[in-house]
């Protein structure tokens, strides 16, 4: 059974050991998606819901709107992603003379976990017609990293500074668009 406070405690102690230790904790948690939903509540709205925020560690419960897409972005810290409901597709990008270019992808379903390196650039897509839920654990303050993060325009792939409020608005817009389409 997922216990939010125990999960936070375990991640807080594992972060000093690095992504592999955090990955084990996240993998154990997402192996029982229904217990996470029971503890955190059924997803009612898309959004970025912080469970813990500190300079060393941020734990976020992401709820992705159906068919939502998030532009390429970086973190400048390691991250561990665990899916407990739905799907999350990640496209991985690398810098090139033209800006960035896609070079790989992974599709994660319920119970799947992946770790991203400090310098990873990725975009995220919920490819299904229902909310997808994931626990993301970051090795730093996701909302105020010490190094300026970047995001890239979906269409032009032009780099610009990361703006968390703009990203939060994208979650709201994606949910509204989906709800209007299904009305």
N, C-alpha and C positions, 0 to 999 in steps of 0.2 A: 504494500500500500504506500503510495506517494505521500510523504510528509514534507510540506514546503519548508518548514524551519530546519528540518534535518538535512534536506537537500542543500539549502543555503549554507548551513554549517559545514557540510562535507566539501562543497565547492570552495568555500573560503579557505579551508585547510589544504586543499589539493592544488590551488592555483600556484603556489610557490614551487610545486614539483613540475608544473608545466602542462601542456595540452594533453599529453597521454593520460595523466592522472585524472584530469577533469573529464576526459572522454569516457573513461570507465564509469564514472559517477553518472554522467548523462545517459550512457547506454543502459545502465541499470534502471534509471528512472523511466525512460521512454519505452522500455520493454513492456510496460503496463500502462498504455495510454488511457484507458478508462479510469484508472485511479488518479491520474493527473487531472482529468476533467472533473472528477468527483471533488478533488481538493481545491482546484482553482475556479471551478464553475464552467458550465457549458459556454462555448463562445457565442456571444450575442452580437458583437461588433468587431470589425477589423481594427487592429491597432498594435501599438508598441507599448507593452505593459511591463514596466520595470518591477522586478521582484527584489532586486538589490542593486545599489549603485554605490561604488566606492572608487578611490583612485586605483586600486589594485584589481578590482573585479566588478563586472556588471552582469547580472542575470536578467534576461528579458523573456517574457512569454509573448511571442509574436503570434498574432492571429491574422492570417492572410485572407483577404476577400477572395471570393471565387473569381478565377481567371485574372487575377491581379499580377502585374509585372512591376518590378522595382529595377530602376536603372543600374548600370554598372557603378560600383563604388568600392572603396577600400576602407580598411579599419585602422591600419597601423598598430594592430595588436592581434594576437592569436584569437581565434574564435572556435568554439565547438558548437555544432548544430545537431539537435536531436528532434526528430519528428514524432509527435504523439498522436496526431490525427491528420489524415489527408495526405498531400504530396507537396514537395518543394523541389523544383528543378533549379539547378544552379548552372550557369554558364560561366566559365573561367576565362579571364582576359589577361593579356600581358601587354606591356608597353611595346610600341613599335615606332619606327621613324614617322609613321603617319598618325600616331596617337596611341590607340589600343587596338588589339585584334583578338578575336575569340580563338582559343586553342584547346578547349575541352569542356566537358559537361558531365554532370551527374544528376540522376533522378533519385530522390530520397522518398521513401514511403514510411508508413507507421513503423516505428521501432528502429529505423535507420539512423545512423550517426556519422558525421564527418567532421574533420578538423581542418581549419584553414590556417595557413601560415600568416605571420605578421604582415607580410607584404602582398597578400593575395588581393586580387581584384575580381569581383564576381557580381553577377546580376541574378535576381531571384524571380521565379515565376511560380504561381500556384496554377497548375494547368487544369484543375478540375472545377466542377460547378458547385462546390460547397466550400465552406471555410476550411482552411488548413491551419494546423496549430503546431508550433515548434518552440522548444526551449533553446535559446542561444546563450552561451556563456562566453564572455569576453575577458581577456587578460588585461583589463584596464578600464578606464571610465569611457564607455561608449558615447556618452553625451558630451563630454568635454575632454577629448584626447589631448595629450601634450603636443602632438604634431598635427597640423591642419590636414584633415581628410579631404578626399576628392570624390566627386560623382561625375558621371559622364552622361550627356544627353542621349536618350534612347536612339534617336534618329541620326543625329550628326556625329555622335561620339566625341563631342567637344567637351573637354575637361573644365570643370568649374568647382569652386569650393563647396564642400558638403554643408548642407543646411538642414539640421534635424527637423525644424518646423516645416520646411517644405516637404520632407519625407513623410512626416505625420499627416500632412494634408493629403498626400497621395493615397494613404490608407483610407481616409474618409471619402475621397473622390471615387476610389475603386469600389467601395461598398455601395455608395449612392448610385453609381453607374449600373452596377449589377442589379440592385433593387429596382431601379427604373426599368431596366430591360425585362425583368421578370414580373412586373406589375400587371 
